[in-house]
Amino acid sequence: MEQVERLLGGRTRDIRLNGDLARLFRERSWPQTAKIIRAWMIWVIVLDVLTLGLYAILLPTQTVVTMLWPASLLPPAALVAAMVFLRPHALWLQGVIILSAVFLILLSVALVGVHAGGEFYERHLTIMLFVAVTAIIIFPIPLGWAIAISAFALGIYFVFQLHNPNIEVGSALAGTLFFASGVVATIVARRTATILAHKTFLLELRDRSRLAELTDANSQLELLARTDPLTGVANRRSMMETLHHFWNADLKQTSGAAMLMCDVDDFKRLNDNLGHAEGDRCLVKVAGIIQSSMRDERDQVARYGGEEFLVFLPGADEQEARVIAERIRNRVEAASLPNPTSRVVPYVTVSIGVAILMQDCGLVSAEQLQRQADAALYLAKKAGRNCLVVHTPETDQAPD
């Protein structure tokens, strides 16, 4: 992108594509370039055949016969070029084919007039220049190729005019210079069109790059909006979206779900005794332990608020929920994170409330399941902390 910005930052007329940019431009423009070249080749074949047909009607047979063999050079040359440009080839091969074909086409058109003689001599040389100019204008090819085509045309014109018995050398030179001025103007126009095409290509690359950067930035912002900045797990908003999606789209397709409400025991005491920095470190460690205790990417963990973490286990039954909850509790205790003022042990522990959504309990909402997990968590705290309690209908009698 640095090279793209540098080229766009300068003058338009100084734009030059090199290296990877030139290769990429050729790859992008190849289908259109090939289509244009094939269409032009077919056009000159049709024009050649129609011209000969018209001459066969209007001119004496002897004159037409003299035109046949030089005219026969054109169709094969144009047809070979059209076939070659059906699929991509090396740049040098494309150049050889297109320049050889155009040279033979121009030579064929000129020789038709030269062999017919008379008024056809100069007329076909002029037609030959017209054919060359159309190729220069229409072909989206490198400038060097266009210059080579113009050199072919002017060279053929000048050589045959020198041998034209109807004009003098001075007239041949003057005519060549006159047509050369027009051809040069065409080359300048071709160069301008090429530069503008290169600039359009660079602008497209820049726009795509900026769009990709904007998309990436939006994705990062969306990720930040859904992630708790301290612990790196999902935040409350993200969890609510997950629950909303599950209850509206996935509930009928699963065999229930489970919800765990995890709370760090005596977290306020830890903060007051060891400081907020140690408290933050504790939350980060606990969040990591909970995240590593999940079954797979289906399970969701979110920091629900303060020292509380909400875990959602789609498709889990009571046994699976108990296993995961006990795994979390054991791993947190085994981590031996310091909490010297804890009323349980001098380490960080968690209490967990578990609520189960059975498959046949479709009337239970996400909010109700959360309240059930909260009620179970309350009983876990009341039972002495560092334990888990599974919600039962009797649990609802406990205060929130």
Secondary structure, DSSP 8 states (H G I E B T S, - for coil): -HHHHHHHHS-GGG----HHHHHHHHHHHHHHHHHHHHHHHHHHHHHHHHHHHHHHHHS-HHHHHHHHHHHTTHHHHHHHHHHHTTS---HHHHHHHHHHHHHHHHHHHHHHHHHH-THHHHHHHHHHHHHHHHHHHH----HHHHHHHHHHHHHHHHHHHHT-TTS-HHHHHHHHHHHHHHHHHHHHHHHHHHHHHHHHHHHHHHHHHHHHHHHHHHHHHHHHHTB-TTT-SB-HHHHHHHHHHIIIIIGGGSS-EEEEEEEETTHHHHHHHH-HHHHHHHHHHHHHHHHHTSSSTTSEEEEEETTEEEEEEET--HHHHHHHHHHHHHHHHHTT-B-TT-SS-SB--EEEEEEEE-TT-TT--HHHHHHHHHHHHHHHHHTTSSSEEE--GGGGGS--
